[in-house]
Amino acid sequence: MRYMLLMCRDEKQWGALSAEERAAAYWATVEYSEGLRKRGLYERGDPLEMSSTATTVRMERGKVVTTDGPFAETKEQLGGYSIVEAKDLDEVLAIVNRHPLLRAGHSIEVRPIRAEQPKQP
């Protein structure tokens, strides 16, 4: 089963880290991901720019409206993602529990990727 790991960070807390601490967390994550790739568990992943660079698109009263920044007001913002292959939730949680970004203050949301798409009517 494929899972998406959504890396969420408190951007104020992340910004309070020194450049060296952020770089160390980044490179530890790259190394961790490479280890998963060698085991055939890691497909891909990418960091995202800060949430202030986001644009949200939604429909309001039948009209498309765009707004700068994220739509949801939350303490944590989406900072990146990874796609991993695991046999079940227990295996993916074991992967996430060792993830270096947890030690850098991130939370990681784990979502199964839907294998089947609805049939077209």
Biopython code that builds the backbone (N, CA, C, O; Angstrom):
import numpy as np
from Bio.PDB.StructureBuilder import StructureBuilder

atoms = [
    (1, "MET", "N", (0.840, -1.174, 0.000)),
    (1, "MET", "CA", (0.000, 0.000, 0.000)),
    (1, "MET", "C", (0.884, 1.236, 0.000)),
    (1, "MET", "O", (1.928, 1.266, 0.652)),
    (2, "ARG", "N", (0.461, 2.244, -0.729)),
    (2, "ARG", "CA", (1.204, 3.507, -0.782)),
    (2, "ARG", "C", (0.613, 4.479, 0.234)),
    (2, "ARG", "O", (-0.601, 4.536, 0.433)),
    (3, "TYR", "N", (1.507, 5.246, 0.877)),
    (3, "TYR", "CA", (1.101, 6.244, 1.864)),
    (3, "TYR", "C", (1.767, 7.567, 1.534)),
    (3, "TYR", "O", (2.908, 7.610, 1.076)),
    (4, "MET", "N", (1.036, 8.644, 1.774)),
    (4, "MET", "CA", (1.623, 9.978, 1.669)),
    (4, "MET", "C", (1.886, 10.458, 3.088)),
    (4, "MET", "O", (1.008, 10.412, 3.949)),
    (5, "LEU", "N", (3.101, 10.915, 3.314)),
    (5, "LEU", "CA", (3.480, 11.497, 4.593)),
    (5, "LEU", "C", (3.492, 13.004, 4.414)),
    (5, "LEU", "O", (4.281, 13.529, 3.629)),
    (6, "LEU", "N", (2.631, 13.699, 5.127)),
    (6, "LEU", "CA", (2.543, 15.154, 5.025)),
    (6, "LEU", "C", (3.324, 15.761, 6.183)),
    (6, "LEU", "O", (2.931, 15.636, 7.342)),
    (7, "MET", "N", (4.430, 16.419, 5.860)),
    (7, "MET", "CA", (5.291, 17.014, 6.865)),
    (7, "MET", "C", (4.733, 18.390, 7.229)),
    (7, "MET", "O", (4.682, 19.286, 6.387)),
    (8, "CYS", "N", (4.320, 18.551, 8.473)),
    (8, "CYS", "CA", (3.738, 19.816, 8.922)),
    (8, "CYS", "C", (4.671, 20.449, 9.935)),
    (8, "CYS", "O", (5.221, 19.773, 10.805)),
    (9, "ARG", "N", (4.841, 21.752, 9.810)),
    (9, "ARG", "CA", (5.753, 22.442, 10.716)),
    (9, "ARG", "C", (5.123, 23.726, 11.226)),
    (9, "ARG", "O", (4.291, 24.340, 10.558)),
    (10, "ASP", "N", (5.535, 24.114, 12.414)),
    (10, "ASP", "CA", (5.215, 25.424, 12.953)),
    (10, "ASP", "C", (6.285, 26.342, 12.381)),
    (10, "ASP", "O", (7.443, 26.282, 12.792)),
    (11, "GLU", "N", (5.897, 27.200, 11.426)),
    (11, "GLU", "CA", (6.899, 27.999, 10.710)),
    (11, "GLU", "C", (7.643, 28.957, 11.628)),
    (11, "GLU", "O", (8.801, 29.282, 11.364)),
    (12, "LYS", "N", (7.005, 29.417, 12.702)),
    (12, "LYS", "CA", (7.715, 30.281, 13.656)),
    (12, "LYS", "C", (8.796, 29.487, 14.375)),
    (12, "LYS", "O", (9.919, 29.963, 14.535)),
    (13, "GLN", "N", (8.459, 28.283, 14.807)),
    (13, "GLN", "CA", (9.437, 27.427, 15.482)),
    (13, "GLN", "C", (10.562, 27.049, 14.524)),
    (13, "GLN", "O", (11.734, 27.078, 14.899)),
    (14, "TRP", "N", (10.209, 26.697, 13.293)),
    (14, "TRP", "CA", (11.205, 26.337, 12.275)),
    (14, "TRP", "C", (12.120, 27.527, 11.992)),
    (14, "TRP", "O", (13.336, 27.367, 11.889)),
    (15, "GLY", "N", (11.537, 28.713, 11.868)),
    (15, "GLY", "CA", (12.315, 29.916, 11.597)),
    (15, "GLY", "C", (13.226, 30.312, 12.753)),
    (15, "GLY", "O", (14.228, 30.998, 12.552)),
    (16, "ALA", "N", (12.878, 29.880, 13.965)),
    (16, "ALA", "CA", (13.703, 30.200, 15.132)),
    (16, "ALA", "C", (14.959, 29.327, 15.205)),
    (16, "ALA", "O", (15.898, 29.647, 15.934)),
    (17, "LEU", "N", (14.975, 28.224, 14.450)),
    (17, "LEU", "CA", (16.175, 27.386, 14.413)),
    (17, "LEU", "C", (17.265, 28.111, 13.628)),
    (17, "LEU", "O", (16.976, 28.902, 12.731)),
    (18, "SER", "N", (18.496, 27.838, 13.968)),
    (18, "SER", "CA", (19.600, 28.440, 13.216)),
    (18, "SER", "C", (19.658, 27.813, 11.828)),
    (18, "SER", "O", (19.100, 26.740, 11.596)),
    (19, "ALA", "N", (20.331, 28.489, 10.915)),
    (19, "ALA", "CA", (20.501, 27.947, 9.560)),
    (19, "ALA", "C", (21.188, 26.590, 9.618)),
    (19, "ALA", "O", (20.869, 25.700, 8.830)),
    (20, "GLU", "N", (22.126, 26.426, 10.539)),
    (20, "GLU", "CA", (22.828, 25.155, 10.685)),
    (20, "GLU", "C", (21.878, 24.060, 11.167)),
    (20, "GLU", "O", (21.958, 22.927, 10.692)),
    (21, "GLU", "N", (20.987, 24.378, 12.096)),
    (21, "GLU", "CA", (20.024, 23.384, 12.598)),
    (21, "GLU", "C", (19.041, 22.972, 11.503)),
    (21, "GLU", "O", (18.715, 21.792, 11.370)),
    (22, "ARG", "N", (18.571, 23.945, 10.717)),
    (22, "ARG", "CA", (17.661, 23.616, 9.614)),
    (22, "ARG", "C", (18.374, 22.773, 8.557)),
    (22, "ARG", "O", (17.799, 21.817, 8.035)),
    (23, "ALA", "N", (19.616, 23.121, 8.241)),
    (23, "ALA", "CA", (20.389, 22.349, 7.264)),
    (23, "ALA", "C", (20.631, 20.932, 7.778)),
    (23, "ALA", "O", (20.537, 19.975, 7.009)),
    (24, "ALA", "N", (20.939, 20.785, 9.054)),
    (24, "ALA", "CA", (21.175, 19.454, 9.627)),
    (24, "ALA", "C", (19.902, 18.609, 9.533)),
    (24, "ALA", "O", (19.969, 17.426, 9.200)),
    (25, "ALA", "N", (18.748, 19.204, 9.822)),
    (25, "ALA", "CA", (17.475, 18.479, 9.723)),
    (25, "ALA", "C", (17.203, 18.080, 8.272)),
    (25, "ALA", "O", (16.755, 16.965, 8.006)),
    (26, "TYR", "N", (17.474, 18.990, 7.336)),
    (26, "TYR", "CA", (17.266, 18.701, 5.916)),
    (26, "TYR", "C", (18.134, 17.519, 5.478)),
    (26, "TYR", "O", (17.630, 16.565, 4.884)),
    (27, "TRP", "N", (19.436, 17.580, 5.770)),
    (27, "TRP", "CA", (20.343, 16.536, 5.297)),
    (27, "TRP", "C", (20.110, 15.212, 6.010)),
    (27, "TRP", "O", (20.320, 14.153, 5.419)),
    (28, "ALA", "N", (19.678, 15.250, 7.271)),
    (28, "ALA", "CA", (19.307, 14.006, 7.962)),
    (28, "ALA", "C", (18.098, 13.378, 7.280)),
    (28, "ALA", "O", (18.005, 12.155, 7.172)),
    (29, "THR", "N", (17.176, 14.212, 6.823)),
    (29, "THR", "CA", (15.989, 13.724, 6.115)),
    (29, "THR", "C", (16.363, 13.123, 4.768)),
    (29, "THR", "O", (15.837, 12.074, 4.396)),
    (30, "VAL", "N", (17.256, 13.766, 4.036)),
    (30, "VAL", "CA", (17.715, 13.234, 2.751)),
    (30, "VAL", "C", (18.365, 11.865, 2.974)),
    (30, "VAL", "O", (18.081, 10.915, 2.244)),
    (31, "GLU", "N", (19.226, 11.766, 3.970)),
    (31, "GLU", "CA", (19.904, 10.509, 4.263)),
    (31, "GLU", "C", (18.889, 9.426, 4.665)),
    (31, "GLU", "O", (18.986, 8.282, 4.222)),
    (32, "TYR", "N", (17.930, 9.794, 5.495)),
    (32, "TYR", "CA", (16.898, 8.847, 5.928)),
    (32, "TYR", "C", (16.091, 8.356, 4.724)),
    (32, "TYR", "O", (15.829, 7.161, 4.589)),
    (33, "SER", "N", (15.701, 9.283, 3.857)),
    (33, "SER", "CA", (14.918, 8.930, 2.669)),
    (33, "SER", "C", (15.711, 8.014, 1.745)),
    (33, "SER", "O", (15.147, 7.083, 1.170)),
    (34, "GLU", "N", (17.012, 8.265, 1.592)),
    (34, "GLU", "CA", (17.848, 7.408, 0.750)),
    (34, "GLU", "C", (17.912, 5.989, 1.311)),
    (34, "GLU", "O", (17.920, 5.019, 0.553)),
    (35, "GLY", "N", (17.956, 5.868, 2.631)),
    (35, "GLY", "CA", (17.936, 4.550, 3.254)),
    (35, "GLY", "C", (16.638, 3.811, 2.951)),
    (35, "GLY", "O", (16.645, 2.608, 2.687)),
    (36, "LEU", "N", (15.515, 4.545, 2.991)),
    (36, "LEU", "CA", (14.222, 3.944, 2.649)),
    (36, "LEU", "C", (14.174, 3.572, 1.172)),
    (36, "LEU", "O", (13.628, 2.527, 0.814)),
    (37, "ARG", "N", (14.743, 4.422, 0.305)),
    (37, "ARG", "CA", (14.759, 4.152, -1.137)),
    (37, "ARG", "C", (15.523, 2.849, -1.417)),
    (37, "ARG", "O", (15.082, 2.030, -2.223)),
    (38, "LYS", "N", (16.664, 2.664, -0.752)),
    (38, "LYS", "CA", (17.468, 1.452, -0.954)),
    (38, "LYS", "C", (16.706, 0.197, -0.531)),
    (38, "LYS", "O", (16.960, -0.887, -1.055)),
    (39, "ARG", "N", (15.778, 0.339, 0.407)),
    (39, "ARG", "CA", (14.956, -0.794, 0.859)),
    (39, "ARG", "C", (13.696, -0.951, 0.008)),
    (39, "ARG", "O", (12.892, -1.848, 0.257)),
    (40, "GLY", "N", (13.518, -0.085, -0.994)),
    (40, "GLY", "CA", (12.358, -0.166, -1.875)),
    (40, "GLY", "C", (11.083, 0.405, -1.281)),
    (40, "GLY", "O", (9.987, 0.093, -1.747)),
    (41, "LEU", "N", (11.215, 1.251, -0.238)),
    (41, "LEU", "CA", (10.041, 1.787, 0.452)),
    (41, "LEU", "C", (9.722, 3.233, 0.083)),
    (41, "LEU", "O", (8.597, 3.686, 0.291)),
    (42, "TYR", "N", (10.682, 3.954, -0.455)),
    (42, "TYR", "CA", (10.530, 5.390, -0.691)),
    (42, "TYR", "C", (10.373, 5.657, -2.183)),
    (42, "TYR", "O", (11.215, 5.246, -2.982)),
    (43, "GLU", "N", (9.300, 6.342, -2.559)),
    (43, "GLU", "CA", (9.085, 6.691, -3.971)),
    (43, "GLU", "C", (9.621, 8.068, -4.295)),
    (43, "GLU", "O", (10.431, 8.235, -5.207)),
    (44, "ARG", "N", (9.158, 9.060, -3.535)),
    (44, "ARG", "CA", (9.587, 10.432, -3.801)),
    (44, "ARG", "C", (9.121, 11.349, -2.687)),
    (44, "ARG", "O", (8.332, 10.960, -1.825)),
    (45, "GLY", "N", (9.613, 12.552, -2.719)),
    (45, "GLY", "CA", (9.199, 13.565, -1.761)),
    (45, "GLY", "C", (9.836, 14.884, -2.118)),
    (45, "GLY", "O", (10.848, 14.929, -2.818)),
    (46, "ASP", "N", (9.252, 15.941, -1.645)),
    (46, "ASP", "CA", (9.780, 17.279, -1.914)),
    (46, "ASP", "C", (9.436, 18.206, -0.761)),
    (46, "ASP", "O", (8.350, 18.107, -0.189)),
    (47, "PRO", "N", (10.358, 19.115, -0.408)),
    (47, "PRO", "CA", (10.007, 20.164, 0.544)),
    (47, "PRO", "C", (9.197, 21.234, -0.180)),
    (47, "PRO", "O", (9.306, 21.396, -1.396)),
    (48, "LEU", "N", (8.399, 21.948, 0.568)),
    (48, "LEU", "CA", (7.611, 23.043, -0.001)),
    (48, "LEU", "C", (8.145, 24.372, 0.511)),
    (48, "LEU", "O", (8.754, 24.438, 1.579)),
    (49, "GLU", "N", (7.913, 25.425, -0.256)),
    (49, "GLU", "CA", (8.244, 26.769, 0.199)),
    (49, "GLU", "C", (7.334, 27.118, 1.377)),
    (49, "GLU", "O", (6.361, 26.410, 1.636)),
    (50, "MET", "N", (7.637, 28.188, 2.083)),
    (50, "MET", "CA", (6.839, 28.609, 3.233)),
    (50, "MET", "C", (5.404, 28.893, 2.801)),
    (50, "MET", "O", (5.147, 29.202, 1.637)),
    (51, "SER", "N", (4.480, 28.787, 3.738)),
    (51, "SER", "CA", (3.052, 28.940, 3.421)),
    (51, "SER", "C", (2.717, 30.333, 2.898)),
    (51, "SER", "O", (1.700, 30.507, 2.227)),
    (52, "SER", "N", (3.541, 31.314, 3.190)),
    (52, "SER", "CA", (3.275, 32.670, 2.696)),
    (52, "SER", "C", (3.360, 32.747, 1.173)),
    (52, "SER", "O", (2.892, 33.720, 0.582)),
    (53, "THR", "N", (3.952, 31.737, 0.527)),
    (53, "THR", "CA", (4.042, 31.731, -0.932)),
    (53, "THR", "C", (2.845, 31.040, -1.579)),
    (53, "THR", "O", (2.735, 31.007, -2.805)),
    (54, "ALA", "N", (1.945, 30.486, -0.757)),
    (54, "ALA", "CA", (0.797, 29.725, -1.274)),
    (54, "ALA", "C", (-0.283, 30.644, -1.835)),
    (54, "ALA", "O", (-0.399, 31.806, -1.443)),
    (55, "THR", "N", (-1.061, 30.107, -2.750)),
    (55, "THR", "CA", (-2.276, 30.746, -3.252)),
    (55, "THR", "C", (-3.389, 29.720, -3.112)),
    (55, "THR", "O", (-3.239, 28.573, -3.532)),
    (56, "THR", "N", (-4.497, 30.128, -2.529)),
    (56, "THR", "CA", (-5.635, 29.231, -2.347)),
    (56, "THR", "C", (-6.728, 29.613, -3.325)),
    (56, "THR", "O", (-7.045, 30.791, -3.484)),
    (57, "VAL", "N", (-7.302, 28.618, -3.981)),
    (57, "VAL", "CA", (-8.387, 28.826, -4.947)),
    (57, "VAL", "C", (-9.614, 28.105, -4.412)),
    (57, "VAL", "O", (-9.533, 26.941, -4.022)),
    (58, "ARG", "N", (-10.751, 28.793, -4.392)),
    (58, "ARG", "CA", (-12.000, 28.175, -3.963)),
    (58, "ARG", "C", (-13.160, 28.837, -4.680)),
    (58, "ARG", "O", (-12.993, 29.855, -5.352)),
    (59, "MET", "N", (-14.328, 28.255, -4.532)),
    (59, "MET", "CA", (-15.540, 28.776, -5.154)),
    (59, "MET", "C", (-16.391, 29.443, -4.075)),
    (59, "MET", "O", (-16.673, 28.839, -3.041)),
    (60, "GLU", "N", (-16.794, 30.680, -4.319)),
    (60, "GLU", "CA", (-17.688, 31.400, -3.415)),
    (60, "GLU", "C", (-18.851, 31.959, -4.228)),
    (60, "GLU", "O", (-18.664, 32.763, -5.140)),
    (61, "ARG", "N", (-20.045, 31.518, -3.881)),
    (61, "ARG", "CA", (-21.268, 31.973, -4.558)),
    (61, "ARG", "C", (-21.146, 31.870, -6.085)),
    (61, "ARG", "O", (-21.530, 32.782, -6.818)),
    (62, "GLY", "N", (-20.602, 30.741, -6.540)),
    (62, "GLY", "CA", (-20.515, 30.487, -7.966)),
    (62, "GLY", "C", (-19.354, 31.155, -8.674)),
    (62, "GLY", "O", (-19.240, 31.029, -9.893)),
    (63, "LYS", "N", (-18.482, 31.865, -7.958)),
    (63, "LYS", "CA", (-17.338, 32.536, -8.577)),
    (63, "LYS", "C", (-16.040, 31.995, -7.988)),
    (63, "LYS", "O", (-15.954, 31.701, -6.795)),
    (64, "VAL", "N", (-15.032, 31.870, -8.849)),
    (64, "VAL", "CA", (-13.721, 31.433, -8.403)),
    (64, "VAL", "C", (-13.028, 32.610, -7.720)),
    (64, "VAL", "O", (-12.961, 33.715, -8.260)),
    (65, "VAL", "N", (-12.516, 32.343, -6.521)),
    (65, "VAL", "CA", (-11.834, 33.375, -5.736)),
    (65, "VAL", "C", (-10.447, 32.854, -5.378)),
    (65, "VAL", "O", (-10.306, 31.720, -4.921)),
    (66, "THR", "N", (-9.436, 33.673, -5.583)),
    (66, "THR", "CA", (-8.076, 33.307, -5.179)),
    (66, "THR", "C", (-7.635, 34.228, -4.052)),
    (66, "THR", "O", (-7.932, 35.423, -4.040)),
    (67, "THR", "N", (-6.910, 33.628, -3.097)),
    (67, "THR", "CA", (-6.386, 34.403, -1.979)),
    (67, "THR", "C", (-4.928, 34.036, -1.782)),
    (67, "THR", "O", (-4.517, 32.901, -2.021)),
    (68, "ASP", "N", (-4.159, 35.012, -1.347)),
    (68, "ASP", "CA", (-2.756, 34.753, -1.036)),
    (68, "ASP", "C", (-2.675, 33.969, 0.258)),
    (68, "ASP", "O", (-3.451, 34.197, 1.186)),
    (69, "GLY", "N", (-1.735, 33.048, 0.311)),
    (69, "GLY", "CA", (-1.497, 32.285, 1.527)),
    (69, "GLY", "C", (-2.415, 31.093, 1.655)),
    (69, "GLY", "O", (-3.285, 30.866, 0.814)),
    (70, "PRO", "N", (-2.210, 30.332, 2.716)),
    (70, "PRO", "CA", (-3.041, 29.143, 2.921)),
    (70, "PRO", "C", (-4.446, 29.540, 3.344)),
    (70, "PRO", "O", (-4.651, 30.594, 3.946)),
    (71, "PHE", "N", (-5.406, 28.687, 3.024)),
    (71, "PHE", "CA", (-6.800, 28.954, 3.369)),
    (71, "PHE", "C", (-7.054, 28.690, 4.838)),
    (71, "PHE", "O", (-7.729, 29.479, 5.499)),
    (72, "ALA", "N", (-6.531, 27.605, 5.356)),
    (72, "ALA", "CA", (-6.793, 27.216, 6.745)),
    (72, "ALA", "C", (-5.886, 27.991, 7.689)),
    (72, "ALA", "O", (-4.691, 28.147, 7.437)),
    (73, "GLU", "N", (-6.462, 28.466, 8.764)),
    (73, "GLU", "CA", (-5.678, 29.123, 9.807)),
    (73, "GLU", "C", (-5.290, 28.040, 10.811)),
    (73, "GLU", "O", (-6.125, 27.584, 11.592)),
    (74, "THR", "N", (-4.038, 27.636, 10.787)),
    (74, "THR", "CA", (-3.575, 26.587, 11.677)),
    (74, "THR", "C", (-2.227, 26.979, 12.266)),
    (74, "THR", "O", (-1.535, 27.850, 11.739)),
    (75, "LYS", "N", (-1.867, 26.330, 13.354)),
    (75, "LYS", "CA", (-0.561, 26.573, 13.953)),
    (75, "LYS", "C", (0.541, 25.984, 13.080)),
    (75, "LYS", "O", (1.627, 26.552, 12.964)),
    (76, "GLU", "N", (0.247, 24.837, 12.466)),
    (76, "GLU", "CA", (1.238, 24.173, 11.626)),
    (76, "GLU", "C", (0.842, 24.284, 10.166)),
    (76, "GLU", "O", (-0.341, 24.303, 9.826)),
    (77, "GLN", "N", (1.855, 24.357, 9.303)),
    (77, "GLN", "CA", (1.628, 24.458, 7.872)),
    (77, "GLN", "C", (2.305, 23.285, 7.178)),
    (77, "GLN", "O", (3.291, 22.737, 7.669)),
    (78, "LEU", "N", (1.756, 22.913, 6.027)),
    (78, "LEU", "CA", (2.338, 21.841, 5.235)),
    (78, "LEU", "C", (3.711, 22.287, 4.753)),
    (78, "LEU", "O", (3.846, 23.339, 4.129)),
    (79, "GLY", "N", (4.720, 21.490, 5.043)),
    (79, "GLY", "CA", (6.084, 21.861, 4.681)),
    (79, "GLY", "C", (6.706, 20.963, 3.628)),
    (79, "GLY", "O", (7.750, 21.296, 3.068)),
    (80, "GLY", "N", (6.082, 19.834, 3.352)),
    (80, "GLY", "CA", (6.615, 18.911, 2.358)),
    (80, "GLY", "C", (5.858, 17.607, 2.421)),
    (80, "GLY", "O", (4.930, 17.441, 3.213)),
    (81, "TYR", "N", (6.269, 16.682, 1.570)),
    (81, "TYR", "CA", (5.602, 15.384, 1.537)),
    (81, "TYR", "C", (6.586, 14.312, 1.096)),
    (81, "TYR", "O", (7.617, 14.595, 0.486)),
    (82, "SER", "N", (6.239, 13.083, 1.422)),
    (82, "SER", "CA", (6.948, 11.911, 0.915)),
    (82, "SER", "C", (5.905, 10.880, 0.546)),
    (82, "SER", "O", (4.824, 10.838, 1.133)),
    (83, "ILE", "N", (6.230, 10.053, -0.425)),
    (83, "ILE", "CA", (5.380, 8.924, -0.801)),
    (83, "ILE", "C", (6.194, 7.673, -0.494)),
    (83, "ILE", "O", (7.305, 7.507, -0.997)),
    (84, "VAL", "N", (5.638, 6.803, 0.329)),
    (84, "VAL", "CA", (6.331, 5.573, 0.687)),
    (84, "VAL", "C", (5.416, 4.376, 0.437)),
    (84, "VAL", "O", (4.193, 4.506, 0.385)),
    (85, "GLU", "N", (6.025, 3.234, 0.287)),
    (85, "GLU", "CA", (5.310, 1.966, 0.109)),
    (85, "GLU", "C", (5.499, 1.179, 1.399)),
    (85, "GLU", "O", (6.624, 1.027, 1.876)),
    (86, "ALA", "N", (4.415, 0.685, 1.960)),
    (86, "ALA", "CA", (4.479, -0.123, 3.177)),
    (86, "ALA", "C", (3.385, -1.174, 3.110)),
    (86, "ALA", "O", (2.368, -0.982, 2.443)),
    (87, "LYS", "N", (3.597, -2.290, 3.807)),
    (87, "LYS", "CA", (2.606, -3.365, 3.734)),
    (87, "LYS", "C", (1.333, -3.006, 4.481)),
    (87, "LYS", "O", (0.251, -3.477, 4.129)),
    (88, "ASP", "N", (1.456, -2.157, 5.534)),
    (88, "ASP", "CA", (0.274, -1.781, 6.304)),
    (88, "ASP", "C", (0.590, -0.552, 7.161)),
    (88, "ASP", "O", (1.702, -0.025, 7.125)),
    (89, "LEU", "N", (-0.402, -0.109, 7.927)),
    (89, "LEU", "CA", (-0.240, 1.079, 8.762)),
    (89, "LEU", "C", (0.868, 0.883, 9.793)),
    (89, "LEU", "O", (1.621, 1.819, 10.061)),
    (90, "ASP", "N", (0.985, -0.296, 10.372)),
    (90, "ASP", "CA", (2.031, -0.536, 11.368)),
    (90, "ASP", "C", (3.421, -0.300, 10.783)),
    (90, "ASP", "O", (4.279, 0.300, 11.430)),
    (91, "GLU", "N", (3.637, -0.777, 9.551)),
    (91, "GLU", "CA", (4.954, -0.597, 8.932)),
    (91, "GLU", "C", (5.221, 0.875, 8.633)),
    (91, "GLU", "O", (6.327, 1.361, 8.872)),
    (92, "VAL", "N", (4.232, 1.585, 8.120)),
    (92, "VAL", "CA", (4.468, 2.998, 7.803)),
    (92, "VAL", "C", (4.666, 3.806, 9.089)),
    (92, "VAL", "O", (5.458, 4.748, 9.100)),
    (93, "LEU", "N", (3.970, 3.459, 10.159)),
    (93, "LEU", "CA", (4.181, 4.176, 11.424)),
    (93, "LEU", "C", (5.575, 3.903, 11.978)),
    (93, "LEU", "O", (6.184, 4.790, 12.578)),
    (94, "ALA", "N", (6.086, 2.697, 11.788)),
    (94, "ALA", "CA", (7.462, 2.400, 12.202)),
    (94, "ALA", "C", (8.450, 3.267, 11.418)),
    (94, "ALA", "O", (9.452, 3.723, 11.968)),
    (95, "ILE", "N", (8.165, 3.491, 10.142)),
    (95, "ILE", "CA", (9.001, 4.362, 9.305)),
    (95, "ILE", "C", (8.942, 5.798, 9.831)),
    (95, "ILE", "O", (9.972, 6.448, 10.007)),
    (96, "VAL", "N", (7.737, 6.275, 10.074)),
    (96, "VAL", "CA", (7.545, 7.669, 10.508)),
    (96, "VAL", "C", (8.143, 7.901, 11.899)),
    (96, "VAL", "O", (8.700, 8.968, 12.157)),
    (97, "ASN", "N", (8.035, 6.929, 12.785)),
    (97, "ASN", "CA", (8.535, 7.102, 14.154)),
    (97, "ASN", "C", (10.034, 7.373, 14.210)),
    (97, "ASN", "O", (10.525, 7.916, 15.200)),
    (98, "ARG", "N", (10.767, 7.005, 13.162)),
    (98, "ARG", "CA", (12.220, 7.245, 13.115)),
    (98, "ARG", "C", (12.582, 8.456, 12.250)),
    (98, "ARG", "O", (13.763, 8.736, 12.044)),
    (99, "HIS", "N", (11.582, 9.171, 11.746)),
    (99, "HIS", "CA", (11.851, 10.265, 10.809)),
    (99, "HIS", "C", (12.558, 11.425, 11.502)),
    (99, "HIS", "O", (12.114, 11.866, 12.562)),
    (100, "PRO", "N", (13.650, 11.928, 10.923)),
    (100, "PRO", "CA", (14.416, 13.018, 11.540)),
    (100, "PRO", "C", (13.623, 14.311, 11.736)),
    (100, "PRO", "O", (13.925, 15.072, 12.655)),
    (101, "LEU", "N", (12.619, 14.578, 10.902)),
    (101, "LEU", "CA", (11.878, 15.831, 11.051)),
    (101, "LEU", "C", (11.051, 15.871, 12.335)),
    (101, "LEU", "O", (10.699, 16.954, 12.803)),
    (102, "LEU", "N", (10.737, 14.720, 12.907)),
    (102, "LEU", "CA", (10.037, 14.722, 14.191)),
    (102, "LEU", "C", (10.898, 15.395, 15.253)),
    (102, "LEU", "O", (10.391, 16.134, 16.097)),
    (103, "ARG", "N", (12.208, 15.135, 15.206)),
    (103, "ARG", "CA", (13.127, 15.757, 16.169)),
    (103, "ARG", "C", (13.326, 17.241, 15.887)),
    (103, "ARG", "O", (13.806, 17.973, 16.753)),
    (104, "ALA", "N", (12.966, 17.696, 14.692)),
    (104, "ALA", "CA", (13.087, 19.120, 14.337)),
    (104, "ALA", "C", (11.768, 19.859, 14.589)),
    (104, "ALA", "O", (11.612, 21.003, 14.161)),
    (105, "GLY", "N", (10.822, 19.217, 15.280)),
    (105, "GLY", "CA", (9.590, 19.893, 15.658)),
    (105, "GLY", "C", (8.423, 19.732, 14.696)),
    (105, "GLY", "O", (7.369, 20.330, 14.913)),
    (106, "HIS", "N", (8.578, 18.947, 13.648)),
    (106, "HIS", "CA", (7.487, 18.715, 12.697)),
    (106, "HIS", "C", (6.536, 17.660, 13.238)),
    (106, "HIS", "O", (6.910, 16.842, 14.078)),
    (107, "SER", "N", (5.316, 17.685, 12.754)),
    (107, "SER", "CA", (4.416, 16.547, 12.909)),
    (107, "SER", "C", (4.265, 15.947, 11.516)),
    (107, "SER", "O", (4.470, 16.632, 10.514)),
    (108, "ILE", "N", (3.909, 14.685, 11.457)),
    (108, "ILE", "CA", (3.777, 14.012, 10.161)),
    (108, "ILE", "C", (2.416, 13.341, 10.106)),
    (108, "ILE", "O", (2.123, 12.436, 10.887)),
    (109, "GLU", "N", (1.590, 13.795, 9.175)),
    (109, "GLU", "CA", (0.289, 13.175, 8.956)),
    (109, "GLU", "C", (0.466, 12.050, 7.949)),
    (109, "GLU", "O", (1.090, 12.237, 6.904)),
    (110, "VAL", "N", (-0.076, 10.898, 8.259)),
    (110, "VAL", "CA", (0.039, 9.719, 7.406)),
    (110, "VAL", "C", (-1.311, 9.473, 6.748)),
    (110, "VAL", "O", (-2.326, 9.331, 7.430)),
    (111, "ARG", "N", (-1.318, 9.422, 5.410)),
    (111, "ARG", "CA", (-2.553, 9.176, 4.672)),
    (111, "ARG", "C", (-2.356, 8.066, 3.659)),
    (111, "ARG", "O", (-1.416, 8.120, 2.866)),
    (112, "PRO", "N", (-3.234, 7.046, 3.665)),
    (112, "PRO", "CA", (-3.178, 6.053, 2.600)),
    (112, "PRO", "C", (-3.559, 6.712, 1.271)),
    (112, "PRO", "O", (-4.431, 7.580, 1.224)),
    (113, "ILE", "N", (-2.906, 6.296, 0.217)),
    (113, "ILE", "CA", (-3.262, 6.780, -1.122)),
    (113, "ILE", "C", (-4.287, 5.814, -1.683)),
    (113, "ILE", "O", (-4.057, 4.605, -1.725)),
    (114, "ARG", "N", (-5.403, 6.345, -2.108)),
    (114, "ARG", "CA", (-6.489, 5.510, -2.629)),
    (114, "ARG", "C", (-6.011, 4.739, -3.853)),
    (114, "ARG", "O", (-5.515, 5.322, -4.818)),
    (115, "ALA", "N", (-6.167, 3.433, -3.796)),
    (115, "ALA", "CA", (-5.716, 2.577, -4.890)),
    (115, "ALA", "C", (-6.733, 2.545, -6.031)),
    (115, "ALA", "O", (-6.358, 2.517, -7.203)),
    (116, "GLU", "N", (-7.995, 2.551, -5.688)),
    (116, "GLU", "CA", (-9.037, 2.459, -6.713)),
    (116, "GLU", "C", (-9.731, 3.805, -6.880)),
    (116, "GLU", "O", (-10.020, 4.501, -5.906)),
    (117, "GLN", "N", (-9.986, 4.145, -8.113)),
    (117, "GLN", "CA", (-10.724, 5.382, -8.415)),
    (117, "GLN", "C", (-12.187, 5.020, -8.660)),
    (117, "GLN", "O", (-12.482, 3.917, -9.119)),
    (118, "PRO", "N", (-13.107, 5.939, -8.359)),
    (118, "PRO", "CA", (-14.522, 5.649, -8.617)),
    (118, "PRO", "C", (-14.762, 5.402, -10.105)),
    (118, "PRO", "O", (-14.085, 5.968, -10.963)),
    (119, "LYS", "N", (-15.717, 4.565, -10.384)),
    (119, "LYS", "CA", (-16.081, 4.309, -11.795)),
    (119, "LYS", "C", (-16.823, 5.524, -12.340)),
    (119, "LYS", "O", (-17.630, 6.149, -11.651)),
    (120, "GLN", "N", (-16.527, 5.834, -13.586)),
    (120, "GLN", "CA", (-17.181, 6.968, -14.241)),
    (120, "GLN", "C", (-18.644, 6.606, -14.534)),
    (120, "GLN", "O", (-18.930, 5.517, -15.031)),
    (121, "PRO", "N", (-19.571, 7.530, -14.220)),
    (121, "PRO", "CA", (-20.988, 7.229, -14.464)),
    (121, "PRO", "C", (-21.322, 7.159, -15.935)),
    (121, "PRO", "O", (-22.473, 6.914, -16.296)),
]
sb = StructureBuilder()
sb.init_structure("model")
sb.init_model(0)
sb.init_chain("A")
sb.init_seg("    ")
for serial, (resi, resn, name, xyz) in enumerate(atoms, 1):
    if name == "N":
        sb.init_residue(resn, " ", resi, " ")
    sb.init_atom(name, np.array(xyz, "f"), 0.0, 1.0, " ", f" {name:<3s}", serial, name[0])
structure = sb.get_structure()
